Amino acid sequence: MPSHITKLGLHAAAVLYTGGSIAQLLKLVVDFPWQAMPFIIDWVIVILGCVGAATLAVQTPHIAYRGIWEKPVHFLIIAHLLVSVALHLWTIVEASHDLYSAFPYSYSYFALLYFVFFAWRSWTIKLRREGIPR
C-alpha cells in the first residue's frame, strides 16, 4: 500500500478519536444529548472507522511498537473501531439515536480518557522502515 494511502488510513482513526474526544467533552460540559446528533456524524464514523480499522489491521506487522504495552492497545483500537462502525451503522439503519441513551452521562468521563489516549496513539503511530529489524 503506498505510504500516502497508509497515512490517510492511519489519520482516519486519529481524526475519529480526536472528534470523539471533543464529543465526549461536549457531553460533559453542556450535556449534549446523543439523540440530537446529526446523522452525518454516523456516516463519517462508519466511513472513517472502516478505513482506519482496515489500515491498522493491514499495517499491524509494519508498526514500530514503542513497547509491549502498545500491541494490546493496537488491537483494542481496531476492535473499538469495528464496534463503533457496527453501532453507528445500526443507528443509520434504524434512523434513531435511541441506542445511545444506554450510555449514562458518567460514561463520558471514562470515554473521554480512552478517546484522548486512542487519539494520541493514532496521531503518533510510526511504521518501521523496511530493512530495519523490529
TIFI-150618 format. One line per 10 residues: their letters; for each residue x, y, z of C-alpha. Coordinates in steps of 0.25 Angstrom, whole numbers, plus 5000, padded with zeros to 4 digits. Layout:
// residues N
a = X,Y,Z | ...
This chain:
// residues 134
mpshitklgl = 5000,5000,5000 | 5006,5014,4996 | 5011,5022,5008 | 5001,5034,5005 | 4989,5024,5005 | 4994,5018,5018 | 4996,5031,5025 | 4982,5035,5021 | 4977,5022,5027 | 4984,5024,5040
haaavlytgg = 4980,5038,5040 | 4965,5034,5039 | 4966,5027,5052 | 4973,5039,5058 | 4962,5049,5053 | 4951,5040,5058 | 4957,5039,5072 | 4960,5054,5073 | 4946,5057,5069 | 4941,5046,5079
siaqllklvv = 4949,5053,5090 | 4942,5066,5086 | 4929,5060,5086 | 4931,5054,5100 | 4936,5067,5105 | 4923,5074,5100 | 4915,5063,5106 | 4922,5066,5120 | 4922,5081,5118 | 4908,5084,5112
dfpwqampfi = 4901,5070,5114 | 4899,5069,5099 | 4888,5059,5096 | 4893,5048,5087 | 4879,5047,5081 | 4881,5061,5075 | 4894,5057,5068 | 4893,5059,5053 | 4893,5046,5044 | 4904,5051,5036
idwvivilgc = 4913,5049,5048 | 4909,5034,5048 | 4913,5033,5033 | 4926,5040,5036 | 4929,5029,5047 | 4925,5018,5038 | 4934,5022,5027 | 4946,5027,5034 | 4944,5015,5044 | 4945,5005,5033
vgaatlavqt = 4957,5012,5026 | 4964,5013,5040 | 4962,4999,5044 | 4965,4993,5031 | 4978,5001,5030 | 4982,4998,5044 | 4979,4983,5042 | 4987,4982,5029 | 4999,4990,5035 | 5000,4982,5048
phiayrgiwe = 5013,4975,5044 | 5019,4988,5040 | 5017,4996,5052 | 5029,5001,5061 | 5023,4998,5074 | 5028,5006,5086 | 5027,4995,5095 | 5019,4982,5099 | 5008,4991,5104 | 5005,4996,5090
kpvhfliiah = 5002,4983,5084 | 4989,4981,5092 | 4985,4995,5091 | 4987,4994,5075 | 4977,4982,5075 | 4967,4990,5085 | 4967,5001,5075 | 4964,4992,5064 | 4953,4985,5072 | 4947,4998,5077
llvsvalhlw = 4947,5004,5063 | 4939,4992,5058 | 4929,4992,5069 | 4927,5007,5067 | 4925,5005,5052 | 4914,4994,5055 | 4907,5003,5065 | 4907,5015,5056 | 4903,5006,5044 | 4891,5001,5053
tiveashdly = 4888,5015,5056 | 4887,5019,5042 | 4879,5006,5038 | 4869,5009,5050 | 4869,5024,5047 | 4870,5026,5062 | 4880,5030,5072 | 4872,5024,5084 | 4883,5013,5085 | 4892,5023,5091
safpysysyf = 4883,5026,5103 | 4888,5013,5109 | 4901,5021,5112 | 4900,5029,5125 | 4905,5043,5126 | 4916,5038,5135 | 4921,5028,5124 | 4927,5041,5117 | 4937,5042,5128 | 4943,5029,5124
allyfvffaw = 4941,5030,5110 | 4948,5044,5109 | 4960,5037,5115 | 4961,5026,5105 | 4957,5034,5093 | 4969,5044,5097 | 4978,5033,5099 | 4974,5026,5086 | 4975,5039,5078 | 4989,5041,5084
rswtiklrre = 4993,5027,5080 | 4987,5029,5066 | 4994,5042,5063 | 5007,5037,5068 | 5008,5023,5062 | 5020,5020,5054 | 5023,5010,5043 | 5036,5002,5043 | 5045,5005,5031 | 5048,4993,5022
gipr = 5061,4986,5025 | 5061,4991,5040 | 5058,4980,5050 | 5047,4981,5060
